Amino acid sequence: MNSEHKIQSEIMLAVSKEGCTIIRTNVGKVRTADGRMFSAGPPPGWPDLTGFRHSDGKMILLEIKNEKGRLREDQKRFAEFIKDKPVLYGVCRSVEDALNVVRG
């Protein structure tokens, strides 16, 4: 079974070759100098990859899972929220899945 990281890297390369700009959505927590916790990145549930299609500027949002990966509740809520918006969104388990989304 491929790791989500490996699938994600392969998807980023393939989608870039398809005429899109795509970046990994980074998240994390850090402790500030005064001891407070700071959460960096988008809200919970936001997809792993964010980008746009050069031909028309349409936004791309891709959630990457391996063949056994399941969406968390916050990811399910995001998928429900985004389904009727004018963006290219999909849960991708392979390069083929991602290319189907960006060609959509």
Secondary structure, 3 states (H helix, E strand, C coil): CCCHHHHHHHHHHHHHHCCEEEEECCCEEEECCCCCEEEECCCCCCCCEEEEECCCCCEEEEEECCCCCCCCHHHHHHHHHHCCCCCEEEEECCHHHHHHHHHC
